């Protein structure tokens, strides 16, 4: 009732991307979503600059703007230049081409289709995800696919290598894992062979740069070569620093709230806005779950809302937290060490020698001295607890854990997860059970032995009968 919501077109890697404009009595609140500026973008991908100007004239109270690519110093390449670049690769390579792209990057998929059609090649889609997205986009009119361009798997052997493009999008749209399977002959359909060109037609994020390098090595070992779009051209679906400054200059917001990005990117976005003429006091850097309220013409932080990460572990959602993940990380690094000991709590004594075991820490057969030393540390920790403390299960386990951890770190420089297992044996109960077992044994034996008196009586009667 107090606000009207409308939308404006933006440029991104998928068609019909939209930003949101919320009209309030205090002014416009604009949320960009993922966006960038590209004057060469085709229909369905163009930013509606006229609509942005209309919003600016109403007066923008707050701008929530995409910060993902804020640290980029170079402008994004034009879409027309990317199309020419891909065409030249396809035209000048005489062999099979495996193009790897995110299935959601519809504009890149379209450019691959265009280049394949223009160079007389057919395209084969490897994954189900790619097929679903491509055919859905075709049905909605977002992809222009010439008739006969797409081929089925049964036709692959009939098509010469220099007339074939394999489009690999991978599971859930990420192609790198699938390329590794192709290079190591684990892919269900395609194997990279001598003469193949693998064209990585997506710009990987910084977090997967190592994985990209490993994938390239595997491809070269399999006999292929690699061409990366991100190395030759600067292309992204997100606004560069200059784009962000242009948006600030166009909308002239009273307040800026950088969103969508890591904290360092929000800070860079803030500095860019200050360069564009904004006051530092009018820029707010939010954390996940932060809420802002407008009072007397200014924004103030109010009570936060739940905004923490939701962990997905297999089929479970939200049942794995940071503590569990931290434990898994430690287990993967240094393994686990199990320390088991049996005690008599009332007599305050150790009943049997401690037993130690380990997984992912050291090889037990080659480290007898370390294992024996750990067992001695366990005995010492238990005896010290008995002598100097009132008995408490929690404290006893903690003492064993702390002492073993210190010993192992001193000996190996590593910190495995130490799991103390303290078991209790009641000696009186054992004696009672032993007495009961002895009585049962005696009764069983007496039943098996014949009665000597009855035996002799029976023998005398038999002798008289014979006489």
Secondary structure by P-SEA (a helix, b strand, c coil): ccbbbbbbbbbccccccbbbbbbcccbbbbbbcccccccccccccccaaaaaaaaaaaccccccccccccccccccccaaaaaaaaaaaaaacccbbbbbbbccaaaaaaaaaaaaaaabbbbbbccaaaaaaaaaaaaacccccccccccccccccccccccbbbbbbccccccaaaaaaaaacccccccccccbbbbccccccccaaaaaaaaaaaaaaacbbbbbccccccccccccaaaaaaaaaaacccbbbbccccaaaaaaaaaaaaaaccccccbbbbccbbbbbbccccccccccccccbbbbcccccccccaaaaaaaaaaacbbbbbbbbbbbcccccccccbbbbbcccccccccaaaaaaaaaaaaaaaaaaaccccccaaaaaaaaaaaaaaaaaaacccccbbbbbbbbbbaaaaaaaaaaaaaaaaaaaaaacccaaaaaaaaaaaaaaac
